[in-house]
Amino acid sequence: MKRIAIIGGGISGLSAAFYLEILRGDGVSLDYTLYESSNRFGGSMFSEHVDGCVVEAGPDSFLTEKPWAETLARDIGLEDQLIGSNDAQRKTYILVNGKLVVIPDGLMFMVPTKLLPAIFTPLFSWSTKLRMAVEWLHPPRRAKEDETVAALVKRHYGPEMVDRLADPLLSGVYGGEAASLSVRAVLPRFADMEAKHGSLGRAMIAARKKMPSAIRRAKPLPLFTSMKTGMQQMVDGVLARVNRAALRTSSPVRELKFRDGVWQVTADGATEAYDAIVSAVPAPAASSLLRATQAELANELGAITYSSSVTVTLGYGKDVLDALPPGFGFLVPRTEGKRMLACTFVHTKFPHRAPPDRALLRVFLGGSRDEQILSVSEDKIVELVRNELRDILAINAEPRFSRVYKWKGAMAQYSVGHLQRLDRIERLRRSLPGLALAGNAYRGIGVPDCILSGKKAAEEIAGPSPRVTEVIPAAASSVAPQQVR
Ligand SMILES: Cc1cc2nc3c(=O)[nH]c(=O)nc-3n(C[C@H](O)[C@H](O)[C@H](O)COP(=O)(O)OP(=O)(O)OC[C@H]3O[C@@H](n4cnc5c(N)ncnc54)[C@H](O)[C@@H]3O)c2cc1C
């Protein structure tokens, strides 16, 4: 029997456990133990229910076009709990000189594909609009080296596009900056489009034309998918379907050694032997654990940096609900001099999030330029968020409740050269039999990518999963999530 240790019980490690469980159920001779250092599973995926509202501490949803999260939800029997974003009401604003300006129609990420909205938007100055027009003549260019997202965007649309759109969008997803994130790792399609077409605008339109007309005319899927009572459902759903005896919370792995073809895992004061390891911890933690075994691999993992994030959720009554602009929320460019990076109008973005007479706002702070926010007290964070919301949205009302969640070192930063680093990591990893790496440090920071990384790690160690169609019956009870605020 193959003995496998999974280290890290966030969604990546849980996904690995679930797909190993499927293989076990299919008769593959394996056994696994999942070690989690904190007192609950889920990592940054955690939901609370407060005052009739669903409060997400970490991820609130996942991109529908990446299928692996939805597949997992189906595999654990939660298909009927999947909900789509309310895209008919989708509208996002950017704060420009203290005013909310709606992102114009036809802007795909930061590539304008419709003429009139791009001309008339107050989001950009006339010089940027001129750059947008000239961009259509951009010649194909195959960059030899990786570069920052800012460098590519500036080349096509100028610096204002970086400040007003690229940076705020990337700080929302990665907690990072366009000036340091790798275009090849973060926006590989843009690098390919530039190489083939030159103009990103023309490339987008060509891609759309190439789509089969049935797909072009089909009703688009919602951009985001979530779970009816919160993303925690996904964590609990997995926990209910894996081997309970294999799950250990408050069990940090302190030491990992590879001796004579056997992995030795030290946790809870004891050392146990395993044939294989799924490392599903953030890269710095993986780096320390692997240092004794493979220093070069540890150095490469240690070079992947992380930023921190703070989310603040505020619940309000009908007065605020009535006064808010329509839409999903707004992004705040750094140049606006605010501490908040973004604010989501949660009650609009998804159904089932708040009673109909309530407003639920979720604000993001932190990111690579504001690690100091972690040392600010929760009360002070709420105060500064309320002050900024007063300036931006004229909200003076007292919130019915507030919740603050601090996520230290939670967002991996794919800096320039990330993909080459992954190649080196892969080569070094292969020199250690039975080691698989999963998590948000590698090929995608979003929930679906993390789930895929866990599934691939399980398959690599124990063989490919059969097509998962049958739902494994839920165990008698699931591990109770602890509050982590
Ligand atoms: C505030 C926030 C909002 C986000 N929003 C979205 C979103 O809306 N959509 C989306 O797709 N993605 C979102 N993300 C990204 C996504 O949620 C994460 O990338 C993903 O959840 C990471 O999962 P993971 O399992 O790889 O890592 P983690 O969740 O970090 O889990 C790693 C686990 O390893 C444990 N651990 C660490 N060291 C040890 C050790 N030595 N021994 C044992 N255990 C250890 C930790 O305690 C932790 O539980 C968001 C992230 C954050 C922080």
The ligand as an SDF file (V2000), in Angstrom:
LIG
                    3D

 53 58  0  0  0  0  0  0  0  0999 V2000
   -8.7210   37.6110    0.4750 C   0  0  0  0  0  0  0  0  0  0  0  0
   -8.6240   36.6700   -0.6900 C   0  0  0  0  0  0  0  0  0  0  0  0
   -9.5900   36.6980   -1.6790 C   0  0  0  0  0  0  0  0  0  0  0  0
   -9.5110   35.8220   -2.7590 C   0  0  0  0  0  0  0  0  0  0  0  0
  -10.5080   35.8380   -3.6900 N   0  0  0  0  0  0  0  0  0  0  0  0
  -10.5100   34.9040   -4.6540 C   0  0  0  0  0  0  0  0  0  0  0  0
  -11.6550   34.7610   -5.4970 C   0  0  0  0  0  0  0  0  0  0  0  0
  -12.6710   35.4630   -5.3340 O   0  0  0  0  0  0  0  0  0  0  0  0
  -11.6270   33.8160   -6.4700 N   0  0  0  0  0  0  0  0  0  0  0  0
  -10.5440   32.9900   -6.6290 C   0  0  0  0  0  0  0  0  0  0  0  0
  -10.5690   32.1400   -7.5290 O   0  0  0  0  0  0  0  0  0  0  0  0
   -9.4500   33.0700   -5.8200 N   0  0  0  0  0  0  0  0  0  0  0  0
   -9.4250   33.9930   -4.8310 C   0  0  0  0  0  0  0  0  0  0  0  0
   -8.3680   34.0580   -3.9770 N   0  0  0  0  0  0  0  0  0  0  0  0
   -7.2240   33.1440   -4.1740 C   0  0  0  0  0  0  0  0  0  0  0  0
   -7.5140   31.7390   -3.6390 C   0  0  0  0  0  0  0  0  0  0  0  0
   -8.4850   31.7930   -2.6410 O   0  0  0  0  0  0  0  0  0  0  0  0
   -6.2500   31.1160   -3.0540 C   0  0  0  0  0  0  0  0  0  0  0  0
   -5.1970   31.1920   -3.9870 O   0  0  0  0  0  0  0  0  0  0  0  0
   -6.4880   29.6550   -2.6760 C   0  0  0  0  0  0  0  0  0  0  0  0
   -7.5760   29.5250   -1.7930 O   0  0  0  0  0  0  0  0  0  0  0  0
   -5.2120   29.0900   -2.0600 C   0  0  0  0  0  0  0  0  0  0  0  0
   -5.4470   27.7660   -1.6530 O   0  0  0  0  0  0  0  0  0  0  0  0
   -4.2300   26.8540   -1.1810 P   0  0  0  0  0  0  0  0  0  0  0  0
   -4.7930   25.6160   -0.6360 O   0  0  0  0  0  0  0  0  0  0  0  0
   -3.2420   26.7240   -2.2890 O   0  0  0  0  0  0  0  0  0  0  0  0
   -3.4800   27.7080   -0.0550 O   0  0  0  0  0  0  0  0  0  0  0  0
   -3.9880   28.1520    1.3700 P   0  0  0  0  0  0  0  0  0  0  0  0
   -5.4210   28.4480    1.3790 O   0  0  0  0  0  0  0  0  0  0  0  0
   -3.0300   29.2150    1.7950 O   0  0  0  0  0  0  0  0  0  0  0  0
   -3.7610   26.8540    2.2590 O   0  0  0  0  0  0  0  0  0  0  0  0
   -2.4860   26.4200    2.6680 C   0  0  0  0  0  0  0  0  0  0  0  0
   -2.6700   25.7230    3.9940 C   0  0  0  0  0  0  0  0  0  0  0  0
   -1.4040   25.1760    4.4140 O   0  0  0  0  0  0  0  0  0  0  0  0
   -1.3530   25.2650    5.8170 C   0  0  0  0  0  0  0  0  0  0  0  0
    0.0560   25.1200    6.2380 N   0  0  0  0  0  0  0  0  0  0  0  0
    1.0610   26.0100    6.0700 C   0  0  0  0  0  0  0  0  0  0  0  0
    2.2110   25.4970    6.5650 N   0  0  0  0  0  0  0  0  0  0  0  0
    1.9160   24.2620    7.0350 C   0  0  0  0  0  0  0  0  0  0  0  0
    2.6850   23.2250    7.6480 C   0  0  0  0  0  0  0  0  0  0  0  0
    4.0030   23.3620    7.9080 N   0  0  0  0  0  0  0  0  0  0  0  0
    2.0690   22.0740    7.9970 N   0  0  0  0  0  0  0  0  0  0  0  0
    0.7470   21.8920    7.7690 C   0  0  0  0  0  0  0  0  0  0  0  0
   -0.0390   22.8560    7.1830 N   0  0  0  0  0  0  0  0  0  0  0  0
    0.5540   24.0020    6.8240 C   0  0  0  0  0  0  0  0  0  0  0  0
   -1.9800   26.6150    6.1200 C   0  0  0  0  0  0  0  0  0  0  0  0
   -2.4310   26.6960    7.4540 O   0  0  0  0  0  0  0  0  0  0  0  0
   -3.1270   26.6500    5.1130 C   0  0  0  0  0  0  0  0  0  0  0  0
   -4.3340   26.1670    5.6510 O   0  0  0  0  0  0  0  0  0  0  0  0
   -8.4200   34.9100   -2.8640 C   0  0  0  0  0  0  0  0  0  0  0  0
   -7.4410   34.8790   -1.8660 C   0  0  0  0  0  0  0  0  0  0  0  0
   -7.5400   35.7280   -0.7700 C   0  0  0  0  0  0  0  0  0  0  0  0
   -6.5050   35.6570    0.3220 C   0  0  0  0  0  0  0  0  0  0  0  0
  1  2  1  0
  2  3  1  0
  2 52  2  0
  3  4  2  0
  4  5  1  0
  4 50  1  0
  5  6  2  0
  6  7  1  0
  6 13  1  0
  7  8  2  0
  7  9  1  0
  9 10  1  0
 10 11  2  0
 10 12  1  0
 12 13  2  0
 13 14  1  0
 14 15  1  0
 14 50  1  0
 15 16  1  0
 16 17  1  0
 16 18  1  0
 18 19  1  0
 18 20  1  0
 20 21  1  0
 20 22  1  0
 22 23  1  0
 23 24  1  0
 24 25  2  0
 24 26  1  0
 24 27  1  0
 27 28  1  0
 28 29  2  0
 28 30  1  0
 28 31  1  0
 31 32  1  0
 32 33  1  0
 33 34  1  0
 33 48  1  0
 34 35  1  0
 35 36  1  0
 35 46  1  0
 36 37  1  0
 36 45  1  0
 37 38  2  0
 38 39  1  0
 39 40  1  0
 39 45  2  0
 40 41  1  0
 40 42  2  0
 42 43  1  0
 43 44  2  0
 44 45  1  0
 46 47  1  0
 46 48  1  0
 48 49  1  0
 50 51  2  0
 51 52  1  0
 52 53  1  0
M  END
$$$$
